[in-house]
Amino acid sequence: MFKEYKLRGWSTFYFYVVILVCAACTSTCEHGEVIDSDVERQLDSLQASLSDLNVDEVKANHLVDLLRPVMLSSIEEFEVESWYINNKPDWLAEFGEQEIVHLCSEILFNKYLQQKDSVSAAKIMLNIGWLHFIDTNYAASIEAQKEALNLSDRADIVAWATNNIGAVLAQTNQLDAGKEYFDEVLSTPGVDSMPGVRAVSQMNLGIVHIVTGNLDAGLEFIEKAKLAVSGLGLTHIAEVVQLSHAFLLLNINEVDESIRLLEGMSGFNDGAVNRNNIFLNIYLSKAFLIKNDVDASSFYLDRACEMSEKLDLDFGRMTCWRLKMSLHERLEEYDNALNASQKYYDLRDEQEGSKTVREIQALEAKLIQDTNEEIEEANRILLASEERSQNLERQIISYSLFLFAALVLAFLFMRFKNKARLTAQRKSRAEAKLMLLQTQMSPHFLFNALGGIQNYILKSEKRVAYNYMGQFESMLRNLAESSGQVEVGLDEEIEFIRNYLELEKLRFRDEFDYSIVVDEKLEGRGHQIPSMVIQPVVENAMIHGLAGLDRKGLLELRICPFQNGVRCVVKDNGRGREAAAKLREKTGQKKHLSISTLNTSKRLECLRKIGYANAKLEIEDLYEGPSPEGTSVTIYLPFMEKEKMVEV
């Protein structure tokens, strides 16, 4: 009798297991159908984009077939970079635009997703991300590397994607964040059996240490990278490591050894037009310039510039113009140096100004689209889960109330977890975007300040330039202390603005006065506010309101408490926005793209998305009778709270 009871108990248990397995299989099938549907929609969208570019299906399939072996090639060989850069004139002539290459790469990726080959799809997405990196489309590059991480947990794919994310962060001057990713690669289990990615991460760590002034550590990691690829036939990686070693030698003034190393590389003799040889000639030009051999420096610089033009590489062009500026200064050809300087900063503004704005807008649109799709998918899964729960309840209610209660609790838990995950993702993305927007302000400010210093030097006003440099050094110290931080102390921000205004007074030769009034309730309280938000508004008032007035200008900054934050009023007695617009029209100037104004608005929008509803900006035009008498800008900033920030 006992055995019979025991048998019935196990039969009931197995019945429950069968029900749960069937439910899981149903869920898996439905999820698979959702993925297939998404892939179909994505392929249709990509084909429509190609049609808009007048690319028919035959031409698109031809390019997809060309890309297949390149995109699936060994990651360590960097074949995709060689094909994309070295053959660029050929495929541009055949297919017309590089956007077509990206679209066909996405089609190839989705076809492997359709075949459920996630490993091949992940390899393709890794290479797509690297193409975006080459094109300096950094936001899209990081998105692609994260997609590769989501698709496959294979050790080499995870290591390469992690390294590539670190490379993007380091390239955009987020050196500490990039270093963390490189360290993560080197601590990955099994990395010793992957010499390619290990060497690249060690090399990248070496470069980070060189740039930050830790030359001994830089040399140590470069030597480790050279040892990792020695004798393995990884030609591309070995050449890049060799170039990094030469770069290090230049930084420690071992110029002859650097030249010996560079002249021993294969690219020195074969003259092939590729990315590595561009840097080889640039480093040789720098080395001979240090040795005051201007003819040799000019020879190698011309070779680097010619290669950059042939491969249509903006980064190579920008480096060439910067080196030409130094070369002309050494020859005391100041007009040519000034022209090269203008070319360099114009190209840099194009790369880091309007292009960055486009990248942010594209990333913002993609984040919104991804969030909407995730919400729709969660709703579909939630509705399907509710239907399964109701059916399951009717089937098993006669067998066990306990199982029913467990299913309900599991359902509620998953619903809560999904909701919390979606909320955290939205906050995390908003904060990540906030950090990205903040990193743009430092180069934007530095370009303006360096322009002022350059102006005094070219005019030979050494004492004024020296004083200007002193003020500028103080501001650089403040920038370094707040680098990478979303928030800053109110007192530190006020001191930063005070230093900035003193710098501008020196620059504009006391053509204006200023006053800063802070409510005594705010002084010395240690309040934290969003960093680098007030200064761009003050800068706009200077450049567009007060600069070039025929009377003494006045700028007033008043800061007082407002709700759970502060109200900052920036007021000037300048020409006003309407008069400034007319002046630009009269002088034939193009409409000014104010990166700082757009950046400030975007950052305030990000703050609202993560819970600071009172973050906003208001602009008022001031008049005395019918005549414009300046502008008043009011910024409402919150006190930053740790519980509203998400750890990224």
C-alpha positions as CSV (number, residue, x, y, z in Angstrom):
1,M,0.0,0.0,0.0
2,F,2.9,2.3,0.8
3,K,4.5,1.6,-2.6
4,E,1.2,2.4,-4.4
5,Y,1.0,5.8,-2.6
6,K,4.6,6.5,-3.4
7,L,3.9,5.7,-7.1
8,R,1.0,8.1,-7.2
9,G,3.1,10.9,-5.6
10,W,5.9,10.5,-8.2
11,S,3.3,10.4,-11.0
12,T,1.8,13.7,-9.8
13,F,5.3,15.2,-9.7
14,Y,6.1,14.1,-13.2
15,F,2.8,15.5,-14.4
16,Y,3.8,18.9,-13.0
17,V,7.2,18.6,-14.7
18,V,5.6,17.8,-18.0
19,I,3.3,20.8,-17.7
20,L,6.2,23.1,-16.9
21,V,8.3,21.7,-19.7
22,C,5.5,22.2,-22.2
23,A,5.0,25.7,-21.0
24,A,8.7,26.5,-21.4
25,C,8.7,25.0,-24.9
26,T,5.7,27.0,-25.9
27,S,7.4,30.2,-24.6
28,T,10.7,29.3,-26.5
29,C,8.8,28.7,-29.7
30,E,6.9,32.0,-29.4
31,H,10.1,33.8,-28.6
32,G,11.8,32.3,-31.6
33,E,8.9,33.4,-33.8
34,V,9.3,37.0,-32.4
35,I,13.1,37.0,-33.3
36,D,12.4,35.6,-36.8
37,S,9.7,38.3,-37.3
38,D,12.2,41.1,-36.1
39,V,14.9,39.8,-38.5
40,E,12.4,39.8,-41.4
41,R,11.4,43.4,-40.6
42,Q,15.0,44.4,-40.4
43,L,15.9,42.8,-43.7
44,D,13.0,44.6,-45.4
45,S,14.1,47.9,-43.9
46,L,17.6,47.5,-45.1
47,Q,16.5,46.5,-48.6
48,A,14.3,49.6,-48.7
49,S,17.3,51.8,-47.7
50,L,19.3,50.3,-50.5
51,S,16.5,51.0,-53.0
52,D,16.5,54.6,-51.9
53,L,20.2,54.7,-52.8
54,N,19.4,53.2,-56.3
55,V,21.0,49.9,-55.5
56,D,19.1,47.0,-57.0
57,E,19.0,43.5,-55.5
58,V,21.6,42.0,-57.9
59,K,24.1,44.7,-57.0
60,A,23.4,44.3,-53.3
61,N,23.8,40.5,-53.5
62,H,27.1,40.9,-55.3
63,L,28.4,43.2,-52.5
64,V,27.1,40.8,-49.8
65,D,29.0,37.9,-51.5
66,L,32.2,40.1,-51.6
67,L,31.8,41.0,-47.9
68,R,31.0,37.4,-46.6
69,P,34.7,36.1,-46.5
70,V,36.0,39.4,-45.2
71,M,33.4,39.7,-42.4
72,L,33.9,36.0,-41.4
73,S,37.7,36.1,-41.5
74,S,39.9,35.6,-38.5
75,I,39.5,38.7,-36.2
76,E,43.2,38.6,-35.4
77,E,44.2,39.2,-39.1
78,F,42.3,42.5,-39.3
79,E,41.3,41.5,-42.9
80,V,38.2,43.7,-42.7
81,E,40.3,46.8,-42.0
82,S,42.7,46.0,-44.8
83,W,39.8,45.5,-47.3
84,Y,37.9,48.5,-46.2
85,I,40.8,51.0,-46.2
86,N,43.3,49.6,-48.8
87,N,40.6,48.8,-51.4
88,K,38.4,51.9,-50.7
89,P,39.0,53.6,-54.1
90,D,38.0,50.3,-55.8
91,W,34.7,49.6,-53.9
92,L,33.8,53.3,-53.9
93,A,34.1,53.4,-57.7
94,E,31.9,50.2,-58.0
95,F,29.2,50.8,-55.4
96,G,29.2,54.6,-54.9
97,E,28.9,55.2,-51.1
98,Q,30.3,53.7,-48.0
99,E,26.8,53.7,-46.5
100,I,26.0,50.9,-49.0
101,V,28.8,48.8,-47.5
102,H,27.4,49.3,-44.0
103,L,23.9,48.4,-45.2
104,C,25.0,45.2,-47.0
105,S,27.1,44.2,-43.9
106,E,23.9,44.5,-41.8
107,I,22.0,42.3,-44.4
108,L,24.8,39.7,-44.1
109,F,24.5,39.9,-40.3
110,N,20.7,39.4,-40.3
111,K,21.0,36.5,-42.7
112,Y,23.1,34.6,-40.2
113,L,20.7,35.5,-37.5
114,Q,18.0,34.0,-39.6
115,Q,20.0,30.8,-39.9
116,K,20.4,30.7,-36.0
117,D,24.2,30.9,-36.5
118,S,24.8,33.3,-33.6
119,V,28.6,32.8,-33.5
120,S,29.0,33.9,-37.2
121,A,26.5,36.8,-36.6
122,A,28.6,37.9,-33.6
123,K,31.8,37.9,-35.7
124,I,30.2,39.9,-38.4
125,M,28.9,42.4,-35.8
126,L,32.4,42.7,-34.3
127,N,33.7,43.7,-37.7
128,I,30.8,46.1,-38.4
129,G,31.7,47.8,-35.1
130,W,35.3,48.1,-36.2
131,L,34.3,49.7,-39.5
132,H,32.3,52.3,-37.5
133,F,35.5,52.9,-35.4
134,I,37.5,53.5,-38.5
135,D,34.9,56.0,-39.7
136,T,35.0,57.7,-36.2
137,N,31.4,56.8,-35.7
138,Y,32.1,55.9,-32.1
139,A,28.5,55.7,-30.7
140,A,27.6,53.1,-33.4
141,S,30.8,51.2,-32.8
142,I,30.0,50.7,-29.1
143,E,26.4,49.6,-30.0
144,A,27.8,47.0,-32.4
145,Q,30.3,45.6,-29.9
146,K,27.6,45.3,-27.3
147,E,25.4,43.5,-29.8
148,A,28.2,41.0,-30.4
149,L,28.5,40.4,-26.6
150,N,24.8,39.7,-26.4
151,L,24.9,37.2,-29.3
152,S,27.8,35.0,-28.2
153,D,29.7,34.1,-25.0
154,R,32.5,32.5,-26.9
155,A,35.8,33.5,-25.2
156,D,37.5,35.1,-28.2
157,I,34.4,37.1,-29.3
158,V,33.9,38.4,-25.7
159,A,37.6,39.4,-25.4
160,W,37.7,41.2,-28.8
161,A,34.4,43.0,-28.2
162,T,35.6,44.1,-24.7
163,N,38.9,45.4,-26.1
164,N,37.2,47.3,-28.9
165,I,34.8,49.1,-26.5
166,G,37.9,50.1,-24.5
167,A,39.6,51.4,-27.7
168,V,36.6,53.6,-28.4
169,L,36.6,55.0,-24.9
170,A,40.3,55.6,-25.0
171,Q,40.1,57.3,-28.4
172,T,37.4,59.7,-27.0
173,N,39.8,60.6,-24.1
174,Q,37.9,58.5,-21.5
175,L,41.2,56.9,-20.6
176,D,40.3,55.5,-17.2
177,A,37.1,53.8,-18.5
178,G,39.1,52.4,-21.5
179,K,41.8,51.0,-19.1
180,E,39.1,49.1,-17.2
181,Y,38.0,47.3,-20.3
182,F,41.6,46.4,-21.3
183,D,42.3,45.1,-17.8
184,E,39.1,43.0,-18.1
185,V,40.4,41.4,-21.3
186,L,43.7,40.5,-19.6
187,S,41.8,38.9,-16.7
188,T,39.5,36.8,-18.9
189,P,40.0,33.1,-18.3
190,G,41.8,31.5,-21.3
191,V,43.3,34.8,-22.6
192,D,46.8,33.2,-22.6
193,S,45.6,31.0,-25.5
194,M,44.4,34.1,-27.5
195,P,47.7,35.9,-28.2
196,G,46.2,38.3,-30.7
197,V,43.7,40.0,-28.5
198,R,46.0,39.7,-25.5
199,A,48.8,41.6,-27.4
200,V,46.4,44.3,-28.6
201,S,45.0,44.9,-25.1
202,Q,48.5,45.0,-23.7
203,M,49.5,47.5,-26.4
204,N,46.4,49.7,-25.7
205,L,47.2,49.7,-22.0
206,G,50.8,50.7,-22.9
207,I,49.5,53.6,-25.0
208,V,47.2,54.8,-22.2
209,H,50.1,54.8,-19.8
210,I,52.3,56.7,-22.3
211,V,49.6,59.4,-22.8
212,T,49.1,59.8,-19.1
213,G,52.9,60.2,-18.5
214,N,53.6,56.7,-16.9
215,L,56.3,55.8,-19.4
216,D,57.8,52.9,-17.4
217,A,54.5,51.1,-17.2
218,G,53.9,51.9,-20.9
219,L,57.2,50.3,-21.9
220,E,56.4,47.2,-19.8
221,F,53.1,46.6,-21.5
222,I,54.5,47.3,-25.0
223,E,57.3,44.7,-24.3
224,K,54.7,42.2,-23.2
225,A,52.7,42.8,-26.4
226,K,55.8,42.3,-28.6
227,L,56.5,39.0,-26.8
228,A,52.9,37.8,-27.1
229,V,52.9,38.0,-31.0
230,S,56.5,37.0,-31.5
231,G,56.8,34.3,-34.2
232,L,53.1,33.7,-34.6
233,G,52.6,35.2,-38.0
234,L,50.1,37.9,-36.8
235,T,51.6,40.4,-39.2
236,H,49.1,43.3,-38.8
237,I,49.2,43.2,-35.0
238,A,53.0,42.8,-34.9
239,E,53.3,46.0,-37.1
240,V,50.9,48.0,-34.9
241,V,52.8,46.9,-31.7
242,Q,56.1,47.9,-33.4
243,L,54.6,51.3,-34.2
244,S,53.5,51.8,-30.6
245,H,57.0,50.9,-29.5
246,A,58.4,53.6,-31.8
247,F,55.8,56.1,-30.5
248,L,57.0,55.3,-26.9
249,L,60.7,55.8,-27.9
250,L,59.8,59.3,-29.3
251,N,58.2,60.2,-26.0
252,I,61.3,59.3,-24.0
253,N,63.6,61.2,-26.5
254,E,65.3,58.0,-27.8
255,V,64.9,59.4,-31.3
256,D,67.7,57.5,-33.1
257,E,66.4,54.2,-31.7
258,S,62.9,55.1,-32.8
259,I,64.2,55.8,-36.4
260,R,66.1,52.6,-36.4
261,L,63.0,50.7,-35.4
262,L,60.8,52.4,-38.0
263,E,63.3,52.0,-40.9
264,G,63.5,48.3,-40.1
265,M,59.8,47.7,-40.7
266,S,58.6,46.2,-44.0
267,G,56.4,49.3,-44.8
268,F,59.5,51.5,-44.9
269,N,60.7,49.7,-48.1
270,D,57.6,48.5,-49.9
271,G,55.8,51.9,-49.9
272,A,52.4,50.2,-49.7
273,V,49.5,52.6,-49.2
274,N,47.8,51.5,-46.0
275,R,47.0,52.7,-42.5
276,N,50.1,51.4,-40.8
277,N,52.4,53.0,-43.3
278,I,50.7,56.4,-42.8
279,F,51.6,56.2,-39.1
280,L,55.1,54.9,-40.0
281,N,55.8,58.0,-42.1
282,I,54.2,60.4,-39.5
283,Y,56.4,59.0,-36.8
284,L,59.5,59.3,-39.0
285,S,58.6,62.9,-39.8
286,K,58.2,63.7,-36.1
287,A,61.6,62.0,-35.3
288,F,63.5,64.0,-38.0
289,L,61.8,67.2,-36.9
290,I,63.1,66.6,-33.4
291,K,66.6,66.1,-34.9
292,N,66.1,69.4,-36.8
293,D,66.5,67.6,-40.1
294,V,63.7,69.6,-41.8
295,D,64.2,68.1,-45.3
296,A,63.8,64.5,-44.1
297,S,60.9,65.5,-41.9
298,S,59.1,67.2,-44.8
299,F,59.8,64.2,-47.1
300,Y,58.1,61.7,-44.8
301,L,55.3,64.0,-44.0
302,D,54.5,64.5,-47.7
303,R,54.4,60.7,-48.1
304,A,52.0,60.4,-45.1
305,C,49.7,63.1,-46.5
306,E,49.7,61.6,-50.0
307,M,48.6,58.2,-48.5
308,S,45.9,59.8,-46.4
309,E,44.5,61.5,-49.4
310,K,44.5,58.3,-51.5
311,L,42.7,56.4,-48.7
312,D,40.4,59.3,-47.8
313,L,41.3,59.1,-44.1
314,D,40.3,62.2,-42.2
315,F,42.3,61.2,-39.1
316,G,45.4,60.9,-41.3
317,R,44.7,64.3,-42.9
318,M,44.2,65.9,-39.5
319,T,47.5,64.5,-38.1
320,C,49.3,65.7,-41.3
321,W,48.0,69.3,-40.9
322,R,49.0,69.4,-37.3
323,L,52.6,68.2,-38.1
324,K,52.8,70.7,-41.0
325,M,52.0,73.5,-38.5
326,S,55.0,72.4,-36.4
327,L,57.2,72.1,-39.5
328,H,56.4,75.6,-40.8
329,E,56.9,77.1,-37.3
330,R,60.4,75.5,-37.2
331,L,61.1,77.1,-40.6
332,E,59.7,80.5,-39.2
333,E,57.1,80.4,-42.0
334,Y,54.4,81.8,-39.8
335,D,51.8,82.5,-42.6
336,N,52.0,78.9,-43.7
337,A,52.0,77.7,-40.0
338,L,48.8,79.8,-39.4
339,N,47.2,78.4,-42.6
340,A,48.1,74.8,-41.5
341,S,46.7,75.5,-38.0
342,Q,43.4,76.8,-39.5
343,K,43.2,73.6,-41.7
344,Y,43.8,71.4,-38.7
345,Y,41.2,73.1,-36.4
346,D,38.6,73.2,-39.2
347,L,39.0,69.5,-39.8
348,R,39.0,68.8,-36.1
349,D,35.9,70.9,-35.6
350,E,34.2,69.0,-38.4
351,Q,35.2,65.7,-36.8
352,E,34.4,66.6,-33.2
353,G,31.7,69.2,-33.8
354,S,28.9,68.8,-36.3
355,K,29.7,65.1,-36.7
356,T,29.5,64.5,-33.0
357,V,26.1,66.2,-32.9
358,R,24.9,63.9,-35.7
359,E,26.2,60.9,-33.9
360,I,24.4,61.9,-30.7
361,Q,21.2,62.5,-32.5
362,A,21.4,59.2,-34.3
363,L,22.3,57.4,-30.9
364,E,19.4,59.2,-29.2
365,A,17.0,58.1,-32.0
366,K,18.3,54.5,-31.8
367,L,18.0,54.4,-28.0
368,I,14.4,55.6,-28.2
369,Q,13.6,53.0,-30.9
370,D,15.3,50.2,-28.9
371,T,13.4,51.2,-25.7
372,N,10.1,51.3,-27.6
373,E,10.8,47.9,-29.1
374,E,11.8,46.4,-25.7
375,I,8.6,47.7,-24.2
376,E,6.5,46.3,-27.0
377,E,8.3,42.9,-26.7
378,A,7.9,42.9,-22.9
379,N,4.1,43.6,-23.4
380,R,3.8,40.8,-25.9
381,I,5.6,38.4,-23.6
382,L,3.5,39.6,-20.7
383,L,0.3,39.1,-22.5
384,A,1.4,35.6,-23.7
385,S,2.5,34.8,-20.1
386,E,-0.9,35.8,-18.7
387,E,-2.8,33.6,-21.2
388,R,-0.5,30.6,-20.4
389,S,-1.0,31.3,-16.7
390,Q,-4.8,31.2,-17.1
391,N,-4.8,28.0,-19.1
392,L,-2.3,26.4,-16.7
393,E,-4.5,27.4,-13.8
394,R,-7.6,25.7,-15.3
395,Q,-5.5,22.5,-15.9
396,I,-3.8,22.1,-12.6
397,I,-6.1,23.7,-10.0
398,S,-7.6,20.3,-9.1
399,Y,-4.1,18.9,-8.4
400,S,-2.3,21.5,-6.4
401,L,-3.0,25.0,-4.9
402,F,0.7,25.2,-4.0
403,L,1.8,25.0,-7.7
404,F,-0.7,27.7,-8.6
405,A,0.6,30.0,-5.9
406,A,4.2,29.3,-7.0
407,L,3.4,30.2,-10.6
408,V,1.6,33.4,-9.6
409,L,4.6,34.5,-7.4
410,A,7.0,33.6,-10.2
411,F,5.0,35.7,-12.7
412,L,4.8,38.7,-10.4
413,F,8.5,38.4,-9.7
414,M,9.4,38.4,-13.4
415,R,7.1,41.3,-14.1
416,F,8.7,43.3,-11.3
417,K,12.2,42.3,-12.4
418,N,11.5,43.2,-16.1
419,K,10.0,46.6,-15.1
420,A,13.0,47.3,-12.8
421,R,15.4,46.3,-15.6
422,L,13.8,48.6,-18.2
423,T,13.8,51.5,-15.7
424,A,17.5,50.9,-14.9
425,Q,18.4,50.7,-18.6
426,R,16.6,54.0,-19.4
427,K,18.4,55.7,-16.5
428,S,21.7,54.1,-17.4
429,R,21.4,55.2,-21.0
430,A,20.4,58.7,-20.0
431,E,23.4,59.0,-17.6
432,A,25.8,57.5,-20.3
433,K,24.6,60.1,-22.8
434,L,25.0,62.8,-20.1
435,M,28.7,61.7,-19.7
436,L,29.2,61.7,-23.5
437,L,27.8,65.2,-23.8
438,Q,30.0,66.5,-21.0
439,T,33.2,65.2,-22.6
440,Q,32.5,67.5,-25.6
441,M,32.6,70.6,-23.5
442,S,36.3,70.4,-22.6
443,P,37.6,70.3,-26.2
444,H,35.1,73.0,-27.2
445,F,36.3,75.3,-24.4
446,L,40.0,74.4,-24.9
447,F,39.8,75.3,-28.7
448,N,38.6,78.8,-27.9
449,A,41.2,79.3,-25.1
450,L,44.1,78.0,-27.2
451,G,43.0,80.3,-30.0
452,G,43.4,83.3,-27.7
453,I,46.9,82.2,-26.6
454,Q,47.9,81.6,-30.2
455,N,46.7,85.1,-31.2
456,Y,48.9,86.7,-28.5
457,I,51.9,84.6,-29.5
458,L,51.6,85.5,-33.1
459,K,51.3,89.2,-32.2
460,S,54.5,88.8,-30.1
461,E,52.7,90.1,-27.0
462,K,54.7,87.8,-24.7
463,R,53.8,89.3,-21.3
464,V,50.1,89.2,-22.1
465,A,50.4,85.6,-23.4
466,Y,52.3,84.7,-20.2
467,N,49.5,86.1,-18.0
468,Y,46.9,84.4,-20.2
469,M,48.8,81.1,-19.8
470,G,48.7,81.5,-16.0
471,Q,45.0,81.9,-15.9
472,F,44.6,79.1,-18.4
473,E,46.7,76.7,-16.2
474,S,44.3,77.3,-13.3
475,M,41.3,76.5,-15.5
476,L,43.0,73.4,-16.8
477,R,43.5,72.2,-13.2
478,N,39.8,72.7,-12.5
479,L,38.9,70.8,-15.7
480,A,41.2,67.9,-14.8
481,E,39.7,67.6,-11.3
482,S,36.1,67.4,-12.6
483,S,36.9,65.2,-15.7
484,G,34.6,62.3,-16.0
485,Q,32.2,63.5,-13.3
486,V,28.6,64.3,-13.9
487,E,28.4,66.5,-10.8
488,V,30.6,69.2,-9.2
489,G,30.6,71.3,-6.0
490,L,28.7,74.6,-6.4
491,D,31.7,76.5,-4.8
492,E,34.1,74.8,-7.3
493,E,31.9,75.7,-10.3
494,I,31.6,79.3,-9.2
495,E,35.4,79.5,-8.8
496,F,35.8,77.9,-12.3
497,I,33.5,80.6,-13.8
498,R,35.3,83.4,-12.0
499,N,38.6,82.2,-13.4
500,Y,37.1,81.9,-16.9
501,L,35.8,85.5,-16.7
502,E,39.2,86.8,-15.6
503,L,40.7,85.0,-18.6
504,E,38.2,86.6,-20.9
505,K,38.8,90.0,-19.4
506,L,42.5,89.5,-20.2
507,R,41.6,88.3,-23.7
508,F,39.3,91.2,-24.5
509,R,41.5,93.8,-22.8
510,D,39.0,94.9,-20.1
511,E,36.3,95.7,-22.6
512,F,33.7,94.5,-20.0
513,D,33.1,94.2,-16.3
514,Y,31.3,91.4,-14.5
515,S,29.8,90.6,-11.1
516,I,29.0,87.3,-9.4
517,V,26.4,87.3,-6.6
518,V,25.7,84.1,-4.6
519,D,23.0,83.9,-2.0
520,E,24.7,83.4,1.4
521,K,22.5,80.4,2.1
522,L,24.4,78.5,-0.6
523,E,28.0,79.3,0.4
524,G,30.1,76.6,2.0
525,R,27.2,74.0,2.1
526,G,28.9,71.4,-0.2
527,H,26.0,71.3,-2.6
528,Q,26.6,69.2,-5.8
529,I,25.2,70.5,-9.1
530,P,25.6,69.3,-12.7
531,S,29.1,70.3,-14.0
532,M,29.9,72.5,-17.0
533,V,26.3,73.8,-17.5
534,I,26.6,77.5,-16.4
535,Q,29.9,78.2,-18.1
536,P,28.7,77.6,-21.7
537,V,25.8,80.1,-21.1
538,V,28.3,82.7,-19.8
539,E,30.5,82.0,-22.8
540,N,27.6,82.6,-25.2
541,A,26.9,85.9,-23.5
542,M,30.5,86.9,-24.0
543,I,30.9,85.9,-27.6
544,H,27.5,86.8,-29.0
545,G,26.5,89.6,-26.7
546,L,29.5,91.6,-25.5
547,A,32.3,91.0,-27.9
548,G,32.9,93.9,-30.2
549,L,30.5,96.4,-28.5
550,D,31.1,100.1,-28.9
551,R,30.6,100.6,-25.1
552,K,31.7,99.0,-21.9
553,G,30.0,95.6,-21.5
554,L,28.6,94.3,-18.2
555,L,27.8,90.7,-17.3
556,E,26.0,89.7,-14.2
557,L,25.7,86.2,-12.7
558,R,23.2,85.7,-9.8
559,I,22.7,82.4,-8.0
560,C,20.0,81.8,-5.4
561,P,18.1,78.8,-4.0
562,F,15.1,77.4,-5.9
563,Q,13.1,74.4,-4.8
564,N,15.6,71.5,-4.4
565,G,18.3,73.3,-6.4
566,V,19.5,76.7,-7.6
567,R,18.4,79.3,-10.0
568,C,21.2,80.9,-12.0
569,V,20.5,84.1,-14.0
570,V,23.1,85.2,-16.6
571,K,22.4,88.8,-17.7
572,D,24.3,91.0,-20.1
573,N,23.9,94.5,-21.6
574,G,25.0,93.4,-25.0
575,R,23.5,93.7,-28.5
576,G,20.8,91.1,-27.9
577,R,20.0,88.0,-30.0
578,E,18.1,89.9,-32.8
579,A,20.9,92.4,-33.3
580,A,23.5,89.6,-33.3
581,A,21.6,87.8,-36.0
582,K,21.3,91.0,-38.1
583,L,25.1,91.6,-37.7
584,R,25.9,88.1,-39.0
585,E,23.6,88.7,-42.0
586,K,25.1,92.1,-42.7
587,T,28.7,90.7,-42.6
588,G,27.8,87.7,-44.7
589,Q,28.7,85.2,-42.0
590,K,27.2,81.8,-42.0
591,K,24.7,80.9,-39.2
592,H,26.8,79.9,-36.2
593,L,26.3,76.3,-34.9
594,S,26.6,76.7,-31.1
595,I,27.8,73.4,-29.9
596,S,27.7,74.6,-26.3
597,T,24.0,75.8,-26.5
598,L,22.9,72.5,-28.1
599,N,24.9,70.5,-25.6
600,T,23.4,72.4,-22.6
601,S,19.9,71.8,-23.8
602,K,20.6,68.1,-24.4
603,R,22.2,67.7,-20.9
604,L,19.2,69.4,-19.2
605,E,16.9,67.0,-21.1
606,C,19.0,64.0,-19.9
607,L,18.7,65.3,-16.3
608,R,14.9,65.4,-16.6
609,K,14.9,61.8,-17.9
610,I,16.7,60.5,-14.8
611,G,14.3,62.2,-12.4
612,Y,15.3,65.9,-12.1
613,A,12.1,67.5,-13.4
614,N,13.1,71.0,-12.4
615,A,16.1,71.1,-14.8
616,K,15.4,73.7,-17.5
617,L,16.6,76.8,-19.3
618,E,14.7,80.1,-20.1
619,I,15.9,82.9,-22.4
620,E,14.5,86.5,-22.3
621,D,15.4,89.4,-24.6
622,L,15.9,92.7,-22.8
623,Y,14.8,96.0,-24.2
624,E,15.0,99.7,-23.3
625,G,12.1,101.1,-25.2
626,P,12.3,99.8,-28.7
627,S,16.0,99.1,-28.6
628,P,17.6,95.8,-27.6
629,E,19.6,96.1,-24.3
630,G,21.0,92.6,-23.8
631,T,19.8,89.1,-22.9
632,S,18.9,87.3,-19.7
633,V,19.2,83.5,-19.4
634,T,17.8,81.6,-16.4
635,I,19.0,78.1,-15.7
636,Y,17.3,75.9,-13.1
637,L,19.7,73.3,-11.8
638,P,19.0,70.5,-9.3
639,F,21.1,69.4,-6.4
640,M,22.5,66.0,-7.5
641,E,21.3,62.9,-5.5
642,K,23.2,59.6,-5.5
643,E,20.1,57.5,-5.4
644,K,19.0,58.9,-8.8
645,M,22.2,58.0,-10.5
646,V,22.8,54.5,-12.0
647,E,26.2,52.8,-11.7
648,V,27.4,52.1,-15.3
